[in-house]
Structure formats: C-alpha cells, structure tokens
C-alpha cells in the first residue's frame, strides 16, 4: 500500500533520505519540513522548524501522512517521536528516552561501562574546578567532549595541560557549545583508524548497513578544526570481516540489548562511531540517527526499499528483512563555504546543478542552500553541497566525485582534496 510520507529536516542527510524514499513505489506523496532547495526537487517542502512538534504533527494529520521520518538529532533528543506518536502518527526514530544514547555522552559512556562494551577510559565532570584538578594528573593528548548535542563540533583533542584547561574553560565557563558544555566528559585519547557503521534497529534486532569513513577535520591531512564532516566514503576497506565479527559480538548487539535492559528500547538508526585500536575496535560515540555525510554514501548503495525497512523497525519485524547493498563504492566530497566551521559568508549564487540531472551514478545532495523567489539557488550554510559519485571501487568513485566537484560552482567554494585518499589504493 502506498502512503504519504513526511521527512523532518533540511540538510544533506535529509536530501539523501528523501531521494531514497522517492524511489519507493510505497511512496505516494513526499513532504519535507523544512527541506532545502535540493530536496524541493523530490519532495514538497513545508515551512516548519524541526522543533515545531505541534505544527508538524497537525500538518501530518491534516495530510494523511502514514509515516514520519526524523532526520536530525535535536528534535529526537527533545522528544519529537513521543509527541507525534501521541497524535496517533507512525514515526521512524527513537523515542526521547532512547535518543539519550546520543543526547548525553555521559549516559552513553556509563552504559558502555555497565555492560562491558569496549570504549575509552573516561571521567565525567559538572564542575570546571574539579575538571581542571583532574587534568593536572592526566596523560596527554586527551579528549574533551561536551556532554550534550553540539552539531558534531563539541569534541576537543588537547595536546597539553594548557590546551586542556583552556578547552574546559571555553566549554564550561564561556559556553562555547551552549548548555551542551554544562557537563563534560574527559576521556583517554585512542589511536587508530576511525570507521562509521550505521545500523537499523527495531528494539531487539539490529541490521548493519555498509561501513563508511568520515573526514571530520576542515583541512587536508586531517588538519584544522573539527566539522560536521567534510566528506565520506563507503565501504571502508579497513572494516574487515574480522572487525565485523568482533563488533557484532561485543558492540552492536550488546548495545541494543543494553538499551532494552535499561527500559529504553531503541527503534531507528544507531550510528556507531568506532576506532580500530591495537587492542581491538572500541566505541568513540553513538549517534541516534543517520550520520551526515555518511548517509550520502551509504543509502545510494542500498538495494532495499527503504520504506519497508523503516516500517519493519517500527513494527519490530526487522529480523525478516534481508538488508542488501550493491557491490560497489561511493565517495562524497563536501563543498563548503570558505571559513567553515567558524566565520563564513552566504547568499552566493550556485551554478551548474543541471549537470547532475538524469545521472544515476552522480548525486548532488544539498545541505545549506536556499531557493530565491526568482528561482535561483544560493548558499545558506557552512556545508553547502555534497557531491557523491558511485564507482566499481573507491578509486573510481573518488575520481568521479572530484571530477563532478568542478561541475558546480559558487563564490567562496571550499573543499578538501584528500577525501578517500587513504582507501584509494587499499585492496
């Protein structure tokens, strides 16, 4: 049966989700709140903020929406699923008591400690003075994490005591990340390669999507500030069968079981941020939703009808889904506004988007864009576009993605030039 579907969000992740939903014969009419200029090509955008639960709920009821899909972290943490379910709507995403897996780093670290899930050693502080005293006894480098949501930027890696004290004060006293820094997690610095693994969860069963690898730093060679992500590739050649077997036994299913045991059954997407250390894989972080830009390289490779998978997660029937991915690769290069993630200008006209039309191996996912009344599209954020290409392997996908970055232009376009280079020649 075909249904009306509403996606909540307006970034590159939501554009990738909407693109996948639009391919489903189950989708009768697709809406997105608030959407962006790119999403408007595949869905009807409606002007609701992602935290306007009442407005979104009323719209969904009035337009006979059979499924609501939540993209971003903030509305999940604030309880949008609970609010919409209370109106009788079917919603894909974790309820508030499960979204805490991402909303509080202290909660997730305590959960891992309690259930023996491998992660970095840590301490939690809600006093700046006590945190500073602890830092005087710590080994360096060390990692500082704002407890709450900080748009993927609330993590500082500090090489010295002076850097760490400065970082703690910026978080806890100067409120660099707002209330997210009221409490801070201080954890050991782990060395190794980072890998992202997205998964579908129905409260009991977990199905793993294809692996991916993010590039968080703003500049080439992993230099510069942490960002929401400057590019991605999938699959990761470093996510071997051996790593997969270990994670399924000691990380993935144990996390789902732990949440259920805590009375917080998780339904939706769990994003596992992993690091491959010399002592085995460990969890760096959890996200309670699709990653961005991981979604832009994972969903284009997925064979399944995504609407069927969403509904199986809601209904607790995920065990009956055979999740399949193409035997290929995808690379996404983020085109950002120069100066991101700090100060940057916006409002520049974007040209060349038509080059992507009609191609099934190239995607232009809009992140920070806006359509003007005259029909032109302008930049409206730090991360503007995600250029994604498919290829038979990482090498081909990378070559195609970088070729396609030249098809589209705007005044202060900036990108990293080394996305997926680490995997380019790995067999």
N, C-alpha and C positions, 0 to 999 in steps of 0.2 A: 504493500500500500504506500502510495506517495504522500508526503506530508510537507507542510510549510515548516521551514527551519530558520531560526534566528541565531546568529553568531554575535557574541558580545566582545567588543574590542576594536582596535583601529590601527594595528601595526602590521609589520611584515609577517608575523606568525599567523595573524588572523587572515591575511590575504592568502597565505598558503592553505589554511584550513578551508576557507571559502572556495578556493579553486578546486580542492579535492571534493568537497561536498557537491559542488556544481556538476561534477562528472557523474554523480549518482542518479540512477533512474528513480531512486526513492525520493529525491528532492523535487517537490512541486514548485515551490516558490522560496527564494532565499533572501533573507534580510540580514543586515549587519548594523549594529549600533556601537559607536557612531560610524565606523568604517573609514575609508580614505579614498583618494582619487582612483587608486588601482582597484580596490575592492568594488567600487561603483561599476566596474566593467562586468562583474559576475553576480552582483547582488544589489538589491535596493537598499541604499544607506538611509538610516533613520537617525535623527539628531538627538540621541540620548547619551548622556555621560555614562560610563561603565559603572558608576556608583549610584545611578538613579534607579534603584531597585523597583520603586513604585511605578515609575514611568515605563520601564522595560517590561515589567510584569503586566501592566494594563494593556500595553501595545500587543504583547504576545497573546493575551486572552482575546482581545478585540479582533486579531487577525488569524485566529485559529491555528496558532503555532503548535506543532506537535512535538518539537524538540528544540531546546535552547542549549547552545554550546558556549561555555565560558572560556575565553582566551586568557586574559591577564591575571596576575597574582592578587592585586589589591582587592577587587570585588570578591574573590574567593575567600580571602582572609577576613573580609568584613561580613561574610555570610550570605552572599547572593543566592547560593543554591538553596539554602534553608528558606529564604524569603520567597523565591519563585515556586518552590515546592509547596509552600503554604497556600499558594494561589491555585494549586492543582496542576502545575506545569511539570512536564518531564524535562529534566535538566542533566546535561553531561558535565560533571565536575564534582570535586569533593565538597562535602558539607563543611561548615566552619570548624567543627571540632576535629576534622581530618586535615583541613588545609593548614592547620598549625604546624604540620610537618615542614612546611616552608616558612610560614609566618614567624616562627620563633626558632632561631638557631640553637638557643639553649635547650628548648624542648627536644629538638631532633638529636642533639648530642647526648642528652640524658637518656633518650630512648635507645640509642645505639649502645651506650654503656650498659644499660639494664639488660638488654637482650643479646649482648655479645657480638654485635655487628661491628666489623673492623673499621676503625676511624682513628683520626689523630688524637693524641692526649690533649686535654684541654682543662681550662678553669673558666668559671662564669663570674662576672663582677657587675654590681649595680652601683658601686662607689668608685669614683675616679681615684681617690686617695689609695684605696686598697689595691686597685689595679696597678697603680704606679709602684707600690711596695713589692708586688709580685714580680713586676717586670725587672726589678733590680736583681732578682735571683734567677732569672730565666736564661735559657740558651738562645743564641741568635744565629740566623734570622728567625723571626717569629711572626705569627699571623694574628691580626686583629680583625674581628668580624662584628659589625653591628648586629644586634640580636634580631631586629625587625627587618621589614622589606625596605630595600634601598635601590631599587631599579638596577640590580646587578652590580652596583658600584660600592657596596658597603664593606669591602674587604681591603685591608692594607697589609702589605708584606713589608716588615720593618727589618732593616739590616743591623741597626744599632739600638742601644738603650735610648739614646737621644731621639731617634726617629720614632721609637715606640711610644715614648712619653708624649711627644708632640702629637702623634696619631690618636692616642687615648683622649687627650685634651680636646682635640678637634671634634672627636665623636661625642664625648660625654659632656663637655662644657660648652663648646662652641656650636654644638648641634649641627655639624656638617651634614648629617643624614637625618635631621629632624628627630622625631621621637624614636626612630629605629635604633638610635645610639644610646638610649637611656640605660640599656643593659648591653654589656659587651662580652663576647666570647674570645678568650685568648688561647690559641692552640699552637702546638708544635708545627714547625714548617716541615712538610713532607716533600721529598724529592722524587721525581718520576714524571712520566708522561700522563697528561690528563685526557680522559675519554668521557664522552657523554653517552648515556644509554637511556632512551625513552621507553616507557612501558605502558600498556593498558592494564587496568586493574578493575575488578568487579567486587572488591571487598574480600575475596578469598583467592581467586585465581589471578595470576599475573602472566601476561604475554609480552615478550620482549620485542621491541621494534629493532630495526637495524641500528648499529652503532654509528656514532658521529664524533667529530672532534672540532672543538671551538678554538677560536683565536681571540682572546679577551683583551689583550693589550692594544693600545691605539696605534702603535707604530711597528714597522718591520722589526724582525728579530726579537719579537716579544718585548719591545721597549715601550716606554710611555705609560700613561695611566690606564687603569682598568676601565673597560667599557662594558656595554651590554652585549658586545660581540661584534667583531669586525669581519667575520667570515667563518665558514664551516665546510667540512667535507664528510661524506658518508659513502661506504662504510670505512671505519678505521682499520687499517691493516694491522694495527697493534692490538686490536681486540681479537685475540686468538681463540681457538676452540678451548684451550686450557683455561684462559681467563674467563671465558663464558661459563664453563662448568663450575669454576670456583665461585663466581658471583651468583649464579643461580642457587647454589647450595648455602652459601654463607651470607649473602647480602640481599638479593632480590626477594625471594620467598620469605626469609626471616623478617624483612621489613613489613611486608603485607600482614604476616601473622602477628607481629608485634602491635601494629595498629589495631587489629581486630581484638587482640587480648586486652588492649587499653580501653576498649569500648569506643573506639574511633575508627570503624571500618572505612577503608579508603576506596572510593569509586571515582575513576577518572584516569588521569595520566600522572604517573610518578616519573620524574626526571632524576636519574641517578648521576651525579657528578662524581666520577671516580678518578683515582690516581693510582698508577701502577708503580708501587714502590718495590725495593729489593726484598721486602718482606711480604709481598703479595698485594693484591688490589685492596684499596681502602676507600671509604666514602668521604669525599670532601664536603658535599652538600646534597640536599634534596630540594627539588622544586615540585610544586603540587600542580603542575600544568605543563603543556607543551613548551619546549625551550625556544628561544629566539636568538640566533637564526637556525638552530638545529631542525626545526620543523620544515624550513625551506629546502633542506636537502634530504630529509627522511620521507616526508609524505609523497613527493613526486616519484619515489621508488616503490611505494606500497601498491600491491596488486588489489587488495581487498576493497570492497565498497565500504567507505569509512562510516556511513550511516548505520550499516549493520553492526559494525564494531562498537560504535557509540551506544547503541541500544542494548547490545549484549552486556556492556559494562553496567548500565543502569539496571538491567533485569537479573544480573547475577548468572548469566549464561555464557560467559566468556570462554569457558572450557570447551565449548562446542565450535569455537572459531579457530580456523587454521590460518594464522597470520602469515602472509607471504610477501616477499619483496623481490623485485627484479634483480637479476644477476648483472648489475651494472654499477655505476658510481655517479655521485653528484657533488659538485663544488659550488658554493655560494660565496661571492665577493660582495661585501657591503660597500656601497658608495655613500660616504658620509659628508657632512658639512665640515669644511676645514676648521679646526679649532675644537671639535667634539673630542672628549666629553665635557669640556669647560665652556668657553665662550665661542659662539659662532653666530653668523647671520643667517637669516632665512628669507623666503619670499622670492627666490630666484627661479626664473622660468626653466622648466625641464623640457629638453627636446630629444627626439629620436626614439620615443617609445614605440612608434609604429613598426620599427624593425623587428620587434619580438612577436608581432601578431601572426597567427597561423602556424607557429612552430611548436612542435610537441617535445622538443629536446632543449628548449631555452625558455626560461621564465624570468619575468621582471616583477618581483614582489615589492609592492610599495610599503614603506614603513612610515616615514614622515613626509607626507605630501598633502596638498590641498588643491582642489579644483576651484578655479575662479568662475565668476559669472560669465565671462567671455569664452569659457571652455578650455582655457589654458591651465596647465598644471604647474604648481610651484613648490619649492622646497618648504617644509613646515616642521623640521625637526633636525636632530643631530644625525641619526641614521636615516638616510633618505630612501634608498633603494637597495634591494638585494638581487644581484644578478646571479642566477642559478643556471647551470648547464649540466646535462646528463651526457655520459660517455661510457664506453665499454669498460674503462678503468679510470683510476684517479688521474693519470697522466692526460688522457684525452679530455676528461671533464674539466680539468684545470685549464688546459689550453683553450678550450671553447669558452669557458667562463670569462677568462681575461680578454679574449677577442671581443666578446659581447659587451664588456665594460666600455669599449670605445664606441658603441652604437648610440649611447645615451649620454647627454651632457647637461651640466648646469654650472653656474658661475664659480662656485667655490668647491667643486667636486674634489674629494679626497678618498684614497683607498690604500690599503696595504698591498704590497706587490708580492708577498710571500705566502699567501693563503694556500694551504695543502702542499707546500713545497716539501715538508718533512716526509710526506707519504708518497711523493711523486714517483720515486724510484724503488719503493719497497714492494717486493713480490708477495 
